[in-house]
Structures are given as C-alpha cells and as structure tokens.
Amino acid sequence: MFLQFMLVAVFWVQLSSYLDNMKITGLMMSLIMSSMAVGSVFSPVIGAVADRIANGERVLAILNIVVAAALLMAYFSASPAGIFASLTLAMCAYMPSWGLTTTIAMRHSTAESFPFIRVFGSLGWVCSAVFALSAKYFFGTNIDGTATPLACAAAVALLAALLNLTLPATPPSGKGEKFSPLDALGFGALKILRDKNMAVLIVCEIIYTIAFSIYWMYGSFLSSLGVENITPVLNLGQISEMLFMLALPFSVKYLGIKKTIILGLAAMCARYVASMFGDVSSAFYLSSICLHGLVFGFFVIAAQIYIGKKAPADIQAQAQGFFYFVFGAAQIAGTFFSVWLIDANTTLSGAAAATNWHGVFLVEALISAAVLVLFAAAFKSEKLETSK
C-alpha cells in the first residue's frame, strides 16, 4: 500500500503544474488529466482476471512493471501527444491496482481492518513529498513542474513490483466457475446493482466524482495564489487522510455506514466553500486541503468497505474493480467539466490570465450539496454483519 500510492503521488500531484510549464492547455490538458480516469475503466477486466484466472499478487506485479516502463516513456517524451499516450498506458495498468490491492488486503484480513492497512497508502502519498524536498535540499532545485517526478515514480513502481511477489498467495476465488462474456469484460459485478442501496451508492459516486475531480487540479489553484512547494502543501491533505483513515472503522462501527458517508459528502461541500475564499493571507485554502482526508476516506474507502461486505465472494475483485470503473468514467466527465469550468471563469488581462476561483468553487459546492441531499434521502440505513 505504501509504495502503490506513493508512486502515483510522486508525479500526479504536480502534473497540472508541469503541463502548465509545457504550455499544454485546453483539450490536450483535459485528455492528459483524464488519463487516470481512462485507466480506471480497465479495473473490472483486471478484477475478472484476479477472480477467475491468476493469483492477485502476480497480476499486481505485472501491472507495476508496465507502469514503470510507461512512466519512463512519459519522462523522455517532449510532445503533448507522447505524454498523453504514455500516461494513458501507465494509468491503464496502474488504476486497476487500487481495486486489486483492496481485494488482496480483504482476502487476508477483514473489511473492518482494511482502513488500518490502507492508511499506509496515505502515508506513502505523504512521503512522496520527500522526492521534491530532497531535490531542493541536496541539489538546490525544485522538481515540481518538471519531468523529473515521472522518473522518480517509475523507480518506485519497479520497487513495488518486486515487493508484490512477496505478498501472500491470493489465488482466484472463482477459478473453475462459469466464465461468461460479461465476466470476461469484468462486468459480472453488475449483479450487485440489484440491491437498491448499492445502486444509490453508485449513482452518488458518479456525481461525487464529477465534483471531486477538480481536486487533482489544485496545483493550478495553488500556483495562482503564489504558493510554492505545491507537492508538500497538498500533502497536508494526505496527512489528514491518514488521521481520518484511522478513525474510519470506529465511525462505521458506531455511526453506521450511512452517517459515515454523509460526513464525507458534507466535508466535500465544506471544502469547496472554504476554497471560494482561499488566498495566501487566509487559512481557508489550507483548511480546504486538510478536509481531503474526510472527503476521500469517509466516502471512497467507506464505500469499499460496504462493497466488501455486500458483494459475493466469487466476484469481490470484479466488484471493487467496478467501483473504480465508475470512479474512472465519472472522473473523465469530471475532468473535462473542471477544465471547462476553469476556462469559463478565466479572463485575459494583457498577457496574463486570471481565474475567478470563487465562481469555480461555488459551482462545485452546489454539486456537492446536491449529492449530499440525494444520498441522505435515498440510501437506507442497514446493519452490516461484522467480519470474523
């Protein structure tokens, strides 16, 4: 978990800043920033492989080797099209690892203990800042906004691949069972949507992700405020994620899954309200970043716990993969929407561009409020059995 999430944080957090420096804007900016979402589309397919064909830990190792190679290609690429192609390949191999690591962890522990394992992913994200800080301390250079983080991430991916081979053997739980064309495409998990609560959760996930997607572009937001060392500043969000991840099992146990997710959705609304008033002379932009742990952990990870308890054993990997498929598809829409929203609120003043971030985050806050109301009204409270 530590290496798996460190490797993406090393380069993704500052990617929008790098693309700005490369003078990549508009459609190409949207395409590149949506590569993570495109990669999520392959999550159910990889989940089907882990459910029916091959050991999960071996699949994970192969994926990370592909990630390392693709990130090196992106590092050496000087053209927007080359960067887009390389990062899309990297993300098609990387994003399925989120559902796969979840499945492996839950197979060898319990859904309740998963947050205590997943917290090391948050720690890895925080520790990704060490690359930027070390470069500045030892070499007197700032690697944020450059191609260097891509090479650093490739090295982490290769190390992760080697470590994957030491994970507990995780054979396919559904091996030998009927393998339909739907399963081959990774969509055997669609049967979970027969449950009304699960269907409501997935619909809310779509709207949530559209609003959530702009967080990946906070690098541009912070740059406009004149904030330096973007990666370390954004890592405040991951530090809060670690703290809230540790609190998540207790929230699920004592408040229930519905109230836990409501807290996460309310936090996202509060984050964008705080961002509306963000500037370098106030604590609003810092508080909006520090809310990230509650926003992400109490919705995304809580939803994974819920799926882990509700999905049948033979489609666990597919179900987790389907969750990230929806996350990715919605993120594609969210990325294009976010770029359009930012462009619509940006005006040129001479040679400089100025963005009305107040207007941008007002729209995001309204979307967040809408999904909060929908989930609170449509999702019915239920008591989940405790894993043994």
C-alpha positions in Angstrom: 0.0 0.0 0.0 2.8 2.4 0.9 4.6 2.0 -2.4 1.4 1.7 -4.5 0.1 5.1 -3.6 3.5 6.8 -3.3 4.3 6.0 -6.9 1.3 7.9 -8.3 1.5 10.8 -5.8 5.2 11.5 -6.8 4.2 12.7 -10.2 0.4 13.2 -10.3 0.1 15.9 -7.6 2.3 18.3 -9.6 1.3 17.1 -13.1 -1.0 20.1 -13.8 1.8 22.4 -12.9 4.2 20.5 -15.3 1.6 20.7 -18.1 1.2 24.5 -17.5 5.0 24.9 -17.8 4.9 22.8 -21.1 2.2 25.3 -22.3 -0.3 22.5 -22.7 -3.9 23.8 -22.3 -7.4 23.2 -23.5 -8.4 19.8 -25.0 -4.9 18.3 -24.6 -4.8 19.3 -21.0 -8.1 17.7 -20.4 -7.1 14.5 -22.2 -3.9 14.1 -20.2 -5.5 14.9 -16.9 -8.2 12.3 -17.7 -5.7 9.5 -18.2 -6.1 8.4 -14.6 -9.9 8.1 -15.2 -9.4 6.3 -18.5 -7.2 3.8 -16.7 -10.0 3.1 -14.2 -12.1 1.8 -17.0 -9.9 -1.3 -17.1 -10.4 -2.1 -13.4 -13.3 -4.6 -13.8 -11.4 -6.5 -16.5 -8.3 -6.9 -14.3 -10.6 -7.8 -11.4 -12.1 -10.6 -13.6 -8.6 -12.0 -14.2 -7.9 -12.0 -10.5 -11.3 -13.6 -9.7 -11.1 -16.3 -12.3 -7.6 -16.9 -13.8 -4.4 -15.7 -12.0 -3.1 -15.0 -8.5 -3.8 -11.4 -7.4 -0.3 -10.7 -6.3 1.2 -11.8 -9.6 -1.2 -9.7 -11.6 -0.3 -6.8 -9.4 3.4 -7.3 -10.1 2.9 -7.4 -13.8 0.8 -4.2 -13.7 3.5 -2.3 -11.9 6.2 -3.4 -14.3 4.1 -1.9 -17.2 3.6 1.3 -15.1 7.3 1.7 -14.6 8.0 1.3 -18.4 5.2 3.7 -19.4 6.3 6.4 -16.9 9.8 6.3 -18.3 8.4 6.8 -21.8 6.5 9.9 -20.5 9.7 11.2 -18.9 11.6 11.1 -22.2 8.7 12.4 -24.2 8.8 16.1 -25.3 5.5 16.2 -27.2 2.0 16.6 -25.7 0.7 13.6 -27.7 3.6 11.5 -26.4 3.0 12.4 -22.8 -0.7 11.7 -23.3 -0.1 8.2 -24.8 2.5 7.2 -22.2 0.5 8.4 -19.2 -2.7 6.7 -20.6 -0.8 3.4 -20.8 0.6 3.9 -17.3 -2.8 4.6 -15.9 -4.4 1.7 -17.7 -2.0 -0.5 -15.8 -2.0 1.5 -12.5 -5.6 2.3 -11.8 -6.8 -1.4 -11.6 -4.2 -1.8 -8.8 -6.5 0.2 -6.4 -9.3 -2.4 -6.5 -6.8 -5.2 -6.7 -4.8 -4.1 -3.6 -8.2 -3.8 -1.8 -9.2 -7.3 -2.7 -5.8 -8.8 -1.7 -6.0 -7.0 1.7 -9.5 -8.0 2.4 -8.8 -11.6 1.5 -6.1 -11.9 4.2 -7.8 -9.7 6.8 -11.3 -8.3 7.4 -13.3 -5.4 5.9 -13.2 -3.7 9.4 -9.4 -3.8 9.5 -8.9 -2.6 5.9 -8.6 1.1 6.8 -5.6 0.2 9.1 -3.9 -1.4 6.1 -5.0 1.3 3.6 -3.6 4.1 5.9 -0.1 3.1 4.7 -1.2 4.2 1.2 -1.9 7.6 2.6 1.5 7.5 4.4 3.1 6.7 1.0 1.3 9.6 -0.6 2.6 11.9 2.2 6.1 10.5 1.8 6.1 11.2 -1.9 7.0 14.8 -0.9 10.4 13.5 0.1 11.5 13.5 -3.6 10.7 17.2 -4.0 12.1 18.2 -0.7 15.3 16.1 -1.2 15.9 17.6 -4.6 15.6 21.1 -3.2 17.8 20.4 -0.1 20.6 18.4 -1.8 20.6 19.8 -5.3 19.1 23.3 -4.8 16.5 22.6 -7.4 12.7 22.4 -7.4 11.5 19.4 -9.4 7.8 20.3 -9.1 6.6 21.4 -12.6 9.3 19.3 -14.3 9.5 15.8 -15.9 11.8 14.5 -13.1 8.9 13.2 -10.8 7.9 10.9 -13.7 11.3 9.1 -13.5 11.1 9.0 -9.7 7.7 7.4 -9.9 9.0 4.8 -12.4 11.6 3.7 -9.9 9.0 3.4 -7.1 6.8 1.3 -9.4 9.6 -1.1 -10.2 10.4 -1.5 -6.5 6.7 -2.1 -5.8 6.6 -4.8 -8.5 9.4 -6.7 -6.7 7.7 -6.4 -3.4 4.4 -7.6 -4.8 5.9 -11.0 -5.4 6.4 -11.4 -1.6 2.7 -10.9 -0.8 0.6 -13.8 0.5 -0.6 -16.1 -2.3 -4.0 -14.9 -3.4 -5.4 -17.5 -5.8 -8.6 -16.6 -7.9 -11.6 -17.3 -5.6 -13.9 -18.1 -8.6 -11.5 -20.3 -10.5 -13.3 -23.1 -12.3 -16.6 -21.4 -12.2 -18.7 -20.5 -15.2 -16.9 -17.6 -17.0 -19.5 -15.7 -19.2 -18.7 -13.0 -21.7 -19.9 -10.5 -19.2 -17.3 -11.8 -16.7 -14.6 -11.7 -19.3 -15.3 -8.0 -19.7 -15.2 -7.6 -15.9 -18.9 -6.7 -15.5 -20.1 -9.8 -13.7 -20.3 -7.4 -10.8 -23.3 -5.6 -12.4 -25.5 -8.0 -10.4 -24.7 -6.1 -7.3 -26.9 -3.2 -8.7 -30.0 -5.3 -8.0 -29.6 -4.1 -4.4 -31.2 -0.7 -4.1 -28.7 0.7 -1.7 -25.8 -0.4 -3.9 -27.5 1.3 -6.9 -27.9 4.5 -4.9 -24.3 4.4 -3.8 -23.1 4.0 -7.4 -25.3 6.9 -8.7 -24.0 9.1 -5.9 -20.4 8.0 -6.7 -20.8 9.4 -10.2 -22.0 12.8 -9.0 -19.4 12.8 -6.2 -16.6 12.1 -8.6 -17.5 14.8 -11.0 -17.3 17.3 -8.1 -14.2 15.6 -6.6 -12.2 15.7 -9.8 -11.2 19.3 -9.6 -9.1 18.4 -6.5 -6.5 16.9 -8.9 -6.1 20.4 -10.4 -5.5 22.1 -7.1 -1.9 22.5 -8.3 -3.1 25.2 -10.7 -5.2 26.8 -8.0 -2.2 27.0 -5.6 0.0 28.3 -8.3 -2.4 31.1 -9.0 -2.2 32.0 -5.2 1.6 32.1 -5.5 2.1 29.0 -3.3 5.5 27.4 -3.6 6.3 23.7 -3.0 2.9 22.5 -4.2 3.5 18.8 -3.5 4.3 19.3 0.2 1.4 21.7 0.6 -1.1 19.3 -1.0 0.3 16.5 1.2 -1.4 18.2 4.1 -4.5 16.6 2.7 -2.9 13.1 2.8 -1.8 13.7 6.4 -5.4 14.4 7.3 -6.3 11.3 5.2 -4.1 9.2 7.5 -5.8 10.5 10.6 -9.3 10.1 9.3 -8.5 6.6 7.9 -7.7 5.5 11.4 -10.9 7.0 12.6 -13.0 5.4 9.8 -13.5 1.9 11.4 -14.8 3.5 14.6 -17.2 5.7 12.6 -18.5 2.8 10.6 -19.0 0.8 13.9 -20.6 3.4 16.0 -22.3 5.7 13.4 -23.1 3.2 10.7 -22.1 3.3 7.0 -24.8 5.9 6.0 -23.9 8.5 8.6 -20.2 7.9 7.8 -20.6 8.6 4.1 -22.8 11.6 4.9 -19.9 13.1 6.9 -17.7 12.6 3.8 -20.1 14.3 1.4 -20.7 17.2 3.9 -16.9 17.7 4.1 -16.6 18.0 0.3 -19.2 20.7 0.3 -17.4 22.5 3.1 -14.1 22.1 1.2 -15.3 24.0 -1.8 -17.0 26.7 0.3 -13.6 27.2 2.0 -11.9 27.2 -1.3 -14.1 30.1 -2.5 -12.4 32.3 0.0 -8.9 30.9 -0.4 -5.9 33.2 -0.6 -2.4 33.2 0.7 -3.4 35.6 3.6 -6.1 33.3 5.0 -6.3 29.8 6.3 -9.3 29.0 4.1 -7.2 27.3 1.3 -5.3 25.3 3.9 -8.5 24.1 5.6 -9.9 23.1 2.2 -6.9 20.9 1.7 -6.9 19.5 5.2 -10.5 18.4 4.7 -9.3 16.0 2.0 -9.0 13.0 4.4 -12.6 13.3 5.5 -13.8 13.8 1.9 -11.9 10.8 0.5 -11.8 8.4 3.3 -15.4 8.7 4.5 -16.8 8.2 1.0 -14.4 6.2 -1.2 -12.9 3.9 1.5 -16.2 3.6 3.3 -17.8 2.6 0.0 -15.1 0.0 -0.5 -15.8 -1.4 3.0 -19.6 -1.6 2.2 -18.9 -3.4 -1.2 -16.5 -5.8 0.6 -19.3 -6.8 2.9 -22.1 -6.9 0.4 -20.5 -8.4 -2.8 -20.4 -12.2 -3.2 -17.0 -13.8 -2.6 -16.6 -15.0 -6.2 -16.9 -11.5 -7.6 -15.1 -9.5 -4.9 -12.3 -8.3 -7.2 -14.7 -7.5 -10.0 -17.0 -5.6 -7.6 -14.1 -3.5 -6.3 -12.9 -3.0 -9.9 -16.4 -2.0 -11.0 -16.4 0.7 -8.2 -13.2 2.1 -9.7 -14.6 1.7 -13.3 -17.4 4.0 -12.3 -15.0 6.3 -10.5 -12.9 6.5 -13.6 -15.7 7.0 -16.1 -17.1 9.8 -13.9 -13.7 11.3 -13.5 -13.3 11.6 -17.2 -16.5 13.6 -17.3 -15.4 15.5 -14.2 -12.0 16.4 -15.6 -13.5 17.8 -18.8 -16.1 19.6 -16.8 -13.5 21.0 -14.4 -11.3 22.3 -17.3 -14.3 23.8 -19.0 -15.4 25.4 -15.7 -12.0 26.9 -15.0 -11.7 28.2 -18.6 -15.2 29.7 -18.4 -14.1 31.6 -15.3 -10.7 32.7 -16.7 -10.1 36.0 -18.4 -7.1 37.5 -20.1 -5.7 40.8 -18.8 -2.9 41.7 -21.2 -0.6 38.7 -21.4 -1.7 37.3 -18.1 -4.7 35.1 -17.3 -6.8 35.5 -14.2 -9.2 32.9 -12.9 -12.3 33.6 -10.8 -11.8 30.7 -8.4 -14.7 32.0 -6.3 -17.1 31.2 -9.1 -15.5 27.9 -9.9 -15.8 26.6 -6.3 -19.3 28.0 -5.9 -20.5 25.6 -8.7 -18.5 22.7 -7.1 -20.1 23.4 -3.7 -23.6 23.4 -5.2 -22.9 20.0 -6.9 -21.6 18.6 -3.6 -24.7 19.8 -1.8 -26.9 18.1 -4.3 -25.2 14.7 -3.9 -25.3 15.0 -0.2 -29.1 15.6 -0.2 -29.6 12.7 -2.7 -27.7 10.2 -0.6 -29.2 11.2 2.7 -32.7 10.8 1.2 -32.3 7.7 -0.9 -29.8 5.4 0.9 -31.5 3.4 3.6 -29.7 2.6 6.9 -28.7 -1.0 7.4 -26.7 -3.0 9.9 -23.8 -4.9 8.3 -22.5 -8.1 9.7 -19.1 -8.0 11.4 -16.4 -9.9 9.6 -14.8 -12.8 11.5 
